């Protein structure tokens, strides 16, 4: 998976120049050097994105549960 949290792509290849190159995803993160560990800022951003996804998921579950209770 891409190491940029805002990319959203799952497809990438490792090129001979040790850079990530995304195939057909349309993202603008071409040419970033390969790193094995995310920076502190990337970790924080990833956690914030994950929390946003969890909140959206919880909201969806609450809405569905409410609908089910109304249906009886």
C-alpha positions, 0 to 999 in steps of 0.5 A: 500500500502507498505510504501516503495516507491521502493517496488511497491507492493499493497498486504500486511498484518498486522501480530500479531507482528505489522510488515508488511508482503508482500504476494507473491510480492517478495520484500525485505521489510519484518519485518519493524515495522508499522508506521503511518507517513512516515519519512522526507526521505520517503516523499522526496523519494515519491515526487521524485518518483511521479515527475519522474512518472509525467514527464514520463506521460507528455513525453508520452502525448507530444509524442502522441500529436506529432504523432496525429498532424503528422497524420493530 
